[in-house]
Amino acid sequence: MKILHIITALNFGGAENMLAKLMEQGGADDHEVLSLLPPGPAASRIAACGIRVHSLGMRRGMAGPWSILRLRQLVEDIAPDLIHGWMYHGNLAASFARRFCTRSLPLVWNIRHSIPDLAMESWQTRQLLKVSAWISNGPQAIIYNAYASREQHEALGYSSRDGLVLPNGFDTERFAPDPDARKLAEALFGFSDRTFRIACVARFHPMKDQMRLLSAVSDARAKGADIQLLLVGHGFENPPPEIAAPIADHMSPDSVLMCGARSDVADWLPGIDLLVLPSAWGEGFPNVLGEALACGVPVVATDVGDSARIVGHHGLVVPRKDTGALTQALLAMAALPACERAAMGRAGRKRIVSDYAIGSVAAHYNTLHAACLEDWQRSKRTGPVTGRLSNFR
């Protein structure tokens, strides 16, 4: 089966990372990938698997007639057996491609976002959600990477007929405990030897709420916790004024370390004491939580998307936008004896290996694609199928 994946972009991000991991698993199917925007770092990773990567070269917010014509022509040339959209714009483009293609094709959507409060989304995203809900009966399946995300989207009018949850998967050989990682993290970022090391791996964005984490770290340090915070992600290579100013005013220069997005996270993440994800909204299944747990690193996360389900007893979950609760969680984790944190990390890794190994998740994707194609072909012979994807379920 030839599958065309249409995705908004191929930068550093959860959806891009998951698509790349699926491509790296290989299998019997033939895959090609189309990015609406110019290809970013994930494109090279996918191309290294021998998979063709195409791009419409669109600019953000600019979807003119030429782009639609180019999209249609590319789909005709690639001649896939199934189209798989990723993220809102990729899903919409996949629907357009299926609609205007001369061949009749099954369609899958993939949603990677949660919406605890619609008012927090941009006007453009709210309009996109309305349009998507209106046409959501079209796909043969709608994949969500989080149970919370499925519930929220269906409450907004998305079809509930063929929605299902496939979680993110993790390479548990690549992301694994490593006793040498502590020295590597020290060499790379300048950690002190005995401080309590906290990392937040996320692009700089209000959704990620790193400003609140800075406040919580500052408060925890004022209460006696010897903490160093590492902020890693796009936007931190040149720290914005809203980050730099409070650090300069209220924290010592060596208490906050920053760098841009990195591709070597698996190498140094096991050398961190705690991974924190302080997101205010938008998370579905945050990849970095699974990566940290796979490395044996306990986590603190806000209760957004499926974070609480993922963390379980292998860290702490606090309400979103609650600086006091986040501060207390940091203090509690810093006060734990190292042996207890290590035991928490071992249990977390065991769960990731058991429930979220990439090989198992990729197999579910393969089974779903085959079921969608089979049901689509059956519907062409016998008419609409009631209870579609019965073979998959």
LINJOTA-V782154 format. One record per residue. N is the residue number from 1. OMEGA is omega in whole degrees, -180 to 180 (* if undefined). BURIAL is # if it has 24 or more other ideal C-beta (glycine too) atoms within 12 Angstrom, else .. D_FIRST is the distance of its C-alpha to the first C-alpha in whole Angstrom. Layout:
N:OMEGA:BURIAL:D_FIRST
N:OMEGA:BURIAL:D_FIRST
This chain:
1:175:#:0
2:-177:#:4
3:174:#:6
4:177:#:10
5:178:#:13
6:-174:#:16
7:-177:#:19
8:-177:#:23
9:179:#:24
10:179:#:23
11:171:#:26
12:180:#:28
13:-176:#:27
14:-179:#:25
15:179:#:22
16:180:#:22
17:-179:#:23
18:178:#:20
19:179:#:17
20:179:#:18
21:177:#:19
22:179:#:15
23:-180:#:14
24:179:#:17
25:179:#:16
26:-178:.:13
27:-174:.:11
28:-176:.:8
29:177:#:5
30:-176:.:6
31:166:#:8
32:-174:#:11
33:177:#:14
34:176:#:17
35:178:#:20
36:179:#:23
37:177:#:26
38:-175:.:26
39:178:#:25
40:-174:#:26
41:-178:#:27
42:-180:#:23
43:180:#:22
44:179:.:23
45:179:#:22
46:180:#:18
47:179:.:19
48:177:.:20
49:-177:#:17
50:-177:.:16
51:180:#:14
52:179:#:15
53:179:#:17
54:177:#:19
55:172:#:22
56:179:#:23
57:-179:.:27
58:168:#:28
59:-179:.:31
60:178:.:32
61:-177:.:33
62:178:.:32
63:-178:#:29
64:-180:.:31
65:-180:.:30
66:-179:.:29
67:-179:#:26
68:178:#:25
69:179:.:25
70:178:#:23
71:-179:#:20
72:-178:#:20
73:179:.:20
74:180:#:18
75:178:#:15
76:-178:.:16
77:-178:.:16
78:178:#:12
79:-180:.:11
80:173:#:8
81:-179:#:6
82:176:#:8
83:-178:#:11
84:178:#:12
85:179:#:16
86:180:#:19
87:-169:#:22
88:-177:#:24
89:177:#:24
90:177:#:20
91:-180:#:20
92:178:#:22
93:178:#:21
94:178:#:17
95:176:#:19
96:-178:#:21
97:179:#:18
98:-177:#:16
99:-173:.:20
100:179:.:21
101:-179:#:18
102:178:.:18
103:178:.:15
104:-172:.:15
105:171:#:12
106:-173:#:12
107:175:#:13
108:172:#:14
109:177:#:17
110:-176:#:19
111:-172:#:22
112:-169:#:24
113:172:#:28
114:-174:#:31
115:178:#:34
116:-179:#:37
117:-176:.:39
118:-178:#:38
119:-179:.:41
120:179:.:40
121:178:#:37
122:178:.:37
123:-179:.:38
124:180:.:35
125:179:#:33
126:178:.:35
127:179:.:34
128:177:#:30
129:179:#:30
130:180:.:32
131:-178:.:30
132:178:#:27
133:-178:#:28
134:-177:.:29
135:-172:#:25
136:172:#:24
137:-175:.:23
138:-177:#:21
139:173:#:18
140:177:#:16
141:172:#:17
142:179:#:19
143:170:#:19
144:177:#:22
145:-179:#:23
146:178:#:27
147:179:#:29
148:-180:#:31
149:179:#:29
150:-179:#:27
151:-177:.:31
152:-179:#:32
153:178:#:30
154:174:#:30
155:178:.:34
156:176:#:33
157:176:.:31
158:179:#:28
159:178:#:26
160:-173:.:27
161:-174:.:25
162:175:#:21
163:177:#:22
164:-177:#:22
165:170:#:23
166:-175:#:20
167:173:#:23
168:178:#:23
169:-172:#:22
170:175:#:24
171:-173:#:25
172:170:#:28
173:177:.:29
174:178:#:29
175:-174:#:31
176:177:#:33
177:-179:#:37
178:-177:#:39
179:-180:.:43
180:-175:.:43
181:-179:#:41
182:178:#:44
183:179:.:46
184:179:.:43
185:178:#:43
186:-179:.:47
187:-177:.:47
188:-168:#:44
189:179:#:45
190:175:.:49
191:169:#:49
192:-172:.:52
193:-170:.:52
194:-180:.:54
195:174:#:52
196:-171:#:50
197:177:#:47
198:176:#:44
199:171:#:41
200:-178:#:39
201:-178:#:36
202:177:#:35
203:178:#:35
204:-177:#:39
205:178:#:38
206:179:.:41
207:-177:#:38
208:172:#:38
209:178:#:42
210:178:#:43
211:178:#:46
212:177:#:47
213:176:#:46
214:179:#:48
215:-179:#:51
216:178:#:50
217:178:#:50
218:180:#:54
219:-180:#:55
220:177:#:54
221:179:#:56
222:179:.:59
223:172:.:59
224:-179:.:59
225:-179:#:55
226:-172:#:55
227:164:#:51
228:-178:#:50
229:175:#:47
230:176:#:44
231:-177:#:42
232:177:#:38
233:179:#:36
234:-179:#:36
235:-179:#:39
236:175:#:41
237:172:.:42
238:-171:.:44
239:179:.:46
240:-177:.:46
241:-178:.:50
242:174:.:49
243:-174:#:48
244:-175:.:51
245:-180:.:54
246:177:.:54
247:180:#:53
248:-175:.:56
249:-167:.:58
250:-175:.:58
251:178:#:56
252:-174:.:57
253:-177:.:55
254:-177:.:53
255:179:#:52
256:179:#:49
257:-176:#:47
258:171:#:44
259:-179:#:41
260:-180:.:38
261:-177:#:35
262:178:#:34
263:-176:.:31
264:-175:.:33
265:-177:#:33
266:-177:#:32
267:-174:#:35
268:-178:#:38
269:177:#:37
270:179:#:38
271:179:#:42
272:179:#:42
273:-175:#:44
274:173:#:42
275:-180:#:39
276:174:#:40
277:-172:#:38
278:-169:#:41
279:179:#:38
280:178:#:40
281:167:#:37
282:-178:#:33
283:169:#:32
284:173:#:29
285:-176:#:28
286:-180:#:30
287:-171:#:28
288:177:#:31
289:178:#:33
290:179:#:30
291:180:#:31
292:180:#:34
293:177:#:34
294:178:#:32
295:-178:#:35
296:-179:#:37
297:177:#:39
298:-172:#:40
299:166:#:39
300:-178:#:41
301:172:#:39
302:-175:#:40
303:180:#:39
304:-178:#:36
305:-180:#:33
306:-177:#:32
307:-179:#:34
308:179:#:37
309:-178:#:34
310:-175:#:33
311:-179:#:36
312:-180:#:38
313:-173:.:41
314:180:#:40
315:-179:#:41
316:177:#:43
317:-177:#:42
318:177:#:44
319:177:#:44
320:177:#:43
321:-179:#:45
322:-176:.:48
323:-179:#:50
324:180:.:52
325:179:#:50
326:178:#:47
327:-179:#:51
328:178:.:52
329:178:#:48
330:179:#:49
331:-179:#:52
332:-179:#:51
333:179:#:48
334:-178:#:51
335:-180:.:53
336:172:#:51
337:-178:.:52
338:-179:.:50
339:179:.:49
340:176:.:48
341:179:#:46
342:178:.:44
343:177:.:44
344:179:#:42
345:179:#:40
346:179:#:39
347:178:.:39
348:178:#:36
349:-180:#:34
350:-179:.:34
351:179:#:33
352:178:#:30
353:-177:#:29
354:-168:.:29
355:-170:#:27
356:178:#:25
357:-173:#:24
358:-180:#:21
359:179:.:19
360:180:.:20
361:179:#:18
362:178:#:15
363:177:.:15
364:177:#:15
365:-180:#:13
366:179:#:10
367:179:#:12
368:179:#:12
369:-180:#:9
370:180:#:8
371:179:#:12
372:180:#:11
373:-180:#:9
374:-180:#:11
375:178:#:14
376:179:#:13
377:178:.:13
378:-179:.:16
379:179:.:18
380:180:.:18
381:-170:.:19
382:-176:.:22
383:-176:.:22
384:-179:.:22
385:176:.:21
386:-178:.:24
387:-178:.:23
388:-179:#:19
389:-180:#:17
390:180:.:20
391:-179:.:17
392:-176:#:17
393:*:.:20
